[in-house]
């Protein structure tokens, strides 16, 4: 399920957005300020962050600056939400690294449409939100993986791992990063479990000739190569 971190200090707005996201099949994590947001981000990587500009103690733009300067979190998509409609503020948010900008008040349908559009750009999914690797299709909404309409059986860990790698093709991730991004915080977190899950994922993809797309980068970690590179 797509997870959205919403950083907003007004509870009624959080409740409204939570309802809209749930109807769209998305999960919402919420924080009332940047301190709570940082705590959540240390425990879990959301698929997208909705970030209010005006927050108590510290503005959302300061959190955005930190995210964009952090090598491990800089690629997380961010949509800024704000009551400030001036062009100067909008330009500032985009220059700091926001992927989109929505002015309050906004309608839930517009918000959902913007989220889906940003996620498509960030993950390389198609108009229906599907992720592709050749003729393999991963449907996040249905939690299904198919190859030429044939179901591909994956365990929950291998599914999360494949979804993450498909969403970030070509980028190398260490075992520690994959644990942070693709494993729930309550599960055992040992780097050797990543190697085990990679082997299981390759085994599941091997009948379709797709195991070659998961590369081992010696001394670093793993990456998904859409072109089908070396596994060495």
N, C-alpha and C positions, 0 to 999 in steps of 0.2 A: 504494500500500500504506500502511495506517495505521502511523504511526511513534510509538513510545512511548519516552520517555526515562525510564530507571529509575535513580534515584540511591540506591545501597545499597552499604555498605562490605563486606558479606559475600559473597565470590565464590560459594559454593554456592547462596545464595538467588538471586543474579543468574542463575546457570546454570539453576536450576529455572524461573524466570520466563521466561527466554529461550526455553526449550523449549515452555512453555505458550503463549506469544505466537506462536511460529512455527507451532504446530499450529492456531492460530486465524487464521492468515494475516496476522499483524502483524509488523512489524519492530521490533527493540529496539535502542536506543542506550543505552549504560550508562556510568555515572560512579560512582566510589567515594567522592566527596566533593563539596561544593558548588563548590569551585574548578574541578574537571573539568566539573561540570554547567554552570557559567557559560561555560566555553570552548566547549562543545558548542552551547549556546544562541546564542552569537554567530555560529556558522557555519550553524545550521539551526534551523528551527522545528518541533518535534514536534507531533503532534496531541494528545498528552496526556502529563503527567508523573506518574510514580509516585515519590513522595518519602518516603524513610525519615526519621523524626523524629530518631533518635539517629545522628549522623554524627561522624567525627573532625574536630577543629578547630572546626567550626561546625555547629549543628543545622539540620535541614531546615526548621524553622519560620522561621529567619532568611532562608533563601533564598526561602521562600514570601512573606514580607513584602516583599522586594525585587521579586519578580515582580508582586505586586498593586499596587505603587506605580509601576510602569513602564508608561507609557501604551501602549507598543508590545507588551508581553508580558502585560498583566494579564488578557487573556481566555483564556489558555491553561489548559485544565482541569487540575486537580491533585487526585490522590488521595493522601492521607497513609497511610503504612504505619508501624506502630509496635508494639512489644511492650507499651507502656503502655496498659492497658485502663481506666484511671480516667476517670470522666465529666468531670473537670476538664480533663484533657488533650484529650479529644475536643472539648469545647466550645471550648477555646482554638484548636485547629486550624481548626474551622469558622468561628470569628469572624475569624480572620486571613484566611480566604478559600479554604480547601480545599473542593473540590466534593463530596468523600466521604472516608471514613475507614475503614480496614480494620485490624483488630488481628491481630498475629502470634500463633500460627501461623494461616495461612489456606490454603484449598484452591485449586488452580489453577482449577477451574470457577467458584468464587465470584469469584475475581479477574477472570476474563474477563467474567463477567456484569456485574460492577460497572463495568468499563471500558466495555463496550458501552452500559450505561445512561447513564453520564456523557457519553459521546460523543453519544448521541442527544439529550440535553438541550442540549448545547453547540452542536451543529451543526444541529439541527432535522431530523435524519434520522428515518425511520420505524422501526418495530420491526425491520424487516429490514436496517436500516443504509443504506437508500437515500435519496438526496437528490433533491428534486423542484423543478421550475420549471414550473408548469402541467402539461402532459402530457409534459414532458421528464423522464427519470429517469436519474440517474447512479448506477451501482453500483460503489462503491469496491473491493469484494472481487473482482468480475469485471473491473474496469478497463474498463467499458463505459458508453456513453451511448446512450440510445434515446429515440425520440419515437414514441409509439403503436406500440411494438414494432418500429419501423424504426430500424436502426443509424444513428447520427450519426458521421460520420468527423471525427475531430479529431487533430491532431498531438499529440505528447507534452506540449509546452509549453502548448498551448491546453487540453488536458485538465487539467493541473495547475492552471492558472489558473481554469478553470471550477469545478473542485472546491473550490478555496479560496474563491472568491466565493460559491458556493452554501452553503458552511459558515459564512459570515459575512455574511448578507444585511443590507442596509441600512447597513452601516458603510463609511465612506470610507477608502480606502487610497491613500497616495502611491505614486508609481512606485518609489521606493526600498524601501518596505515590501513591495510586491508582489515585487520582486526577491529580498528576503530570505526571503519566505514561500513563494513558488511556483517559484523557480528553484533547481536544484541548485548547490551551491557551486563545482563544477568548471566550470560553463558561463560564457560571457562575460556580464558584468554591466554593461550600459549601459542607462540609463533609456529611451533611444529604442527598445530592443528590446521594452519593455512596450507601447508604442504600436503597434508592428507586430503583436504577438501579440493585442492587443485587437481590432485591425482584422480579423485572421484569425478570431478567435473570433466576432465579430459576423457576418462573412460566412458562417460555418458555421451559425449560428443563424438567419440571415435567412429561409431557406426555410420555417421554422416560425413566423415572426413573433415570435421571441424575442429578436432583437437589440436591441430597444427597452428591454430590461430592464437593459442595461449602460450606466450613466450616466457621462458625463464631468463631473466636478466641477471647473470652471475654477479654475486656480491651485492645485489640491490633488491630484487623482488620479482614481480610479474607484471606483464602487460598483455592487453588484448590487441593483436595486430589484425585489422580488418583484411589486409592483403595476404595474410597467411605466411608468417615468417618462420624462423627457426625456433625449435623448442629447446635448443641446447642452453 
